[in-house]
Amino acid sequence: MKICVTGGAGFIGSHLADKFIELGHQVVIIDNLSSGMLENINKEAKFIEIDINSDKIDSIFREEKFDIICHQAAQMNVRFSVDDPRNDAMNNIVGSLNLYEAAKNHKVKKVIFASSGGTIYGEQYVFPADESQPTNPCSPYGIAKLANEKYLYYYSQSYGIATTMLRYGNVYGPRQNPKGEAGVVAIFIGKMLSGEQPVINGDGLITRDYVFIDDVVSANVKSLDDKVEGIFNVGTGIETNVNYIFNKLKELTGASCEEFHGPAKIGEQRRSVISPQKLYEICGWKPSVDFDEGLRLTVEYYKAAKAMQ
Ligand SMILES: NC(=O)c1ccc[n+]([C@@H]2O[C@H](COP(=O)([O-])OP(=O)(O)OC[C@H]3O[C@@H](n4cnc5c(N)ncnc54)[C@H](O)[C@@H]3O)[C@@H](O)[C@H]2O)c1
């Protein structure tokens, strides 16, 4: 199949492009390199450096005749979305619509969308949350993800485009940007390997559902199948707090720093954990990398990358 991976120079999108190519698919990457990196781009993919908001998107879709759009491109920082909701919406809502209109115009069969299980439910009442739980996102970023899901439902109902919306937990693993503003695992590893002091925001007891990149990739691969249509959580059902991550990474990196707590981030959700049961029932997907092993693999990657510098 011919698959367009938007955001294919980024953390998750680049792993997806690699896997799709390995499986024999033809891959075209669309990315504006705002946070993605050229070195992440698979050499066998065709790369088009462009913003998803560009007027040229429609003609690209006309020429390329994609079967599937795997839409990962986004402004992915929750705090940036709070600081500048309009910019977030331009990228994450209007940019997406530009793609969906082109998908409609040029007969794309399926859109797979990177949604967010960590933000879309808002403060949860049930732990872990399944897909039937209320969606009350507390950030412009989460609202944009929910808007995309609603628009995709509209495109599927009105134009027959198949849609799969994957609500990822907190994804971690190799290639996540350690200098970014989001992704506590990568940030802590980056600091620990450089002898810097990581800062734990608040008491470090907020929890998230951490899912390893390989498991997110396999959920997307399963989503190529016709029967995997609709909304699915992609998480582990397990809550982990930040203090645990700090101490585990300290052990794995051999860092000598001690826990240091800064002020809590205002408005930060306290607990987030999602049930992966629905995706398991439809296609047998379940997370295969437990958190300690995923952290070990991630630390190994960054140690090797540092040794190459
Ligand atoms: N990392 C996580 O924990 C997580 C959790 C839930 C959902 N997601 C979603 O998964 C997707 C991928 O996230 P990631 O962690 O790989 O982030 P990332 O920042 O590494 O990748 C995003 C990519 O999109 C590109 N991009 C951003 N805006 C663009 C635009 N307007 N036009 C073209 N390209 C653009 C960036 O250059 C980058 O390469 C995003 O949609 C994100 O919201 C991520």
The ligand as a Tripos MOL2 file, in Angstrom:
@<TRIPOS>MOLECULE
LIG
   44    48     1     0     0
SMALL
NO_CHARGES

@<TRIPOS>ATOM
      1 N1          4.6130   11.3920   22.4480 N.am      1 LIG1
      2 C1          3.5160   11.1210   23.1280 C.2       1 LIG1
      3 O1          3.5650   10.7220   24.2880 O.2       1 LIG1
      4 C2          2.1500   11.2600   22.4710 C.ar      1 LIG1
      5 C3          1.0220   10.9020   23.2140 C.ar      1 LIG1
      6 C4         -0.2390   11.0150   22.6260 C.ar      1 LIG1
      7 C5         -0.3430   11.4550   21.3180 C.ar      1 LIG1
      8 N2          0.7840   11.8140   20.6290 N.ar      1 LIG1
      9 C6          0.6270   12.2940   19.2720 C.3       1 LIG1
     10 O2          1.4560   11.5110   18.4200 O.3       1 LIG1
     11 C7          1.8880   12.3060   17.3280 C.3       1 LIG1
     12 C8          3.3880   12.2310   17.1960 C.3       1 LIG1
     13 O3          3.9820   12.7690   18.3840 O.3       1 LIG1
     14 P1          5.5480   12.7180   18.6420 P.3       1 LIG1
     15 O4          5.7360   12.4470   20.0820 O.co2     1 LIG1
     16 O5          6.2050   11.8490   17.6410 O.co2     1 LIG1
     17 O6          5.9160   14.2480   18.4010 O.3       1 LIG1
     18 P2          7.1090   14.8780   17.5260 P.3       1 LIG1
     19 O7          7.1050   16.3390   17.8390 O.co2     1 LIG1
     20 O8          8.3700   14.1210   17.7040 O.co2     1 LIG1
     21 O9          6.5910   14.6400   16.0380 O.3       1 LIG1
     22 C9          5.6640   15.4810   15.4090 C.3       1 LIG1
     23 C10         6.1540   15.7000   13.9900 C.3       1 LIG1
     24 O10         5.1940   16.5020   13.2980 O.3       1 LIG1
     25 C11         5.8750   17.5350   12.5960 C.3       1 LIG1
     26 N3          4.9410   18.6610   12.5060 N.ar      1 LIG1
     27 C12         4.4280   19.3890   13.5250 C.ar      1 LIG1
     28 N4          3.5740   20.3200   13.0580 N.ar      1 LIG1
     29 C13         3.5480   20.1590   11.7110 C.ar      1 LIG1
     30 C14         2.8660   20.8390   10.6680 C.ar      1 LIG1
     31 N5          2.0430   21.8670   10.9100 N.pl3     1 LIG1
     32 N6          3.0830   20.4230    9.3870 N.ar      1 LIG1
     33 C15         3.9300   19.4010    9.1110 C.ar      1 LIG1
     34 N7          4.6050   18.7230   10.0760 N.ar      1 LIG1
     35 C16         4.4190   19.1130   11.3570 C.ar      1 LIG1
     36 C17         7.1060   17.8430   13.4240 C.3       1 LIG1
     37 O11         8.1580   18.4440   12.6790 O.3       1 LIG1
     38 C18         7.4910   16.4500   13.9180 C.3       1 LIG1
     39 O12         8.3640   15.7960   13.0120 O.3       1 LIG1
     40 C19         1.3360   13.7070   17.5750 C.3       1 LIG1
     41 O13         0.1250   13.8470   16.8750 O.3       1 LIG1
     42 C20         1.0720   13.7140   19.0510 C.3       1 LIG1
     43 O14         0.0870   14.6570   19.4130 O.3       1 LIG1
     44 C21         2.0280   11.7270   21.1800 C.ar      1 LIG1
@<TRIPOS>BOND
     1     1     2 1
     2     2     3 2
     3     2     4 1
     4     4     5 ar
     5     4    44 ar
     6     5     6 ar
     7     6     7 ar
     8     7     8 ar
     9     8     9 1
    10     8    44 ar
    11     9    10 1
    12     9    42 1
    13    10    11 1
    14    11    12 1
    15    11    40 1
    16    12    13 1
    17    13    14 1
    18    14    15 2
    19    14    16 1
    20    14    17 1
    21    17    18 1
    22    18    19 2
    23    18    20 1
    24    18    21 1
    25    21    22 1
    26    22    23 1
    27    23    24 1
    28    23    38 1
    29    24    25 1
    30    25    26 1
    31    25    36 1
    32    26    27 ar
    33    26    35 ar
    34    27    28 ar
    35    28    29 ar
    36    29    30 ar
    37    29    35 ar
    38    30    31 1
    39    30    32 ar
    40    32    33 ar
    41    33    34 ar
    42    34    35 ar
    43    36    37 1
    44    36    38 1
    45    38    39 1
    46    40    41 1
    47    40    42 1
    48    42    43 1
@<TRIPOS>SUBSTRUCTURE
     1 LIG1         1 GROUP 0 **** ****
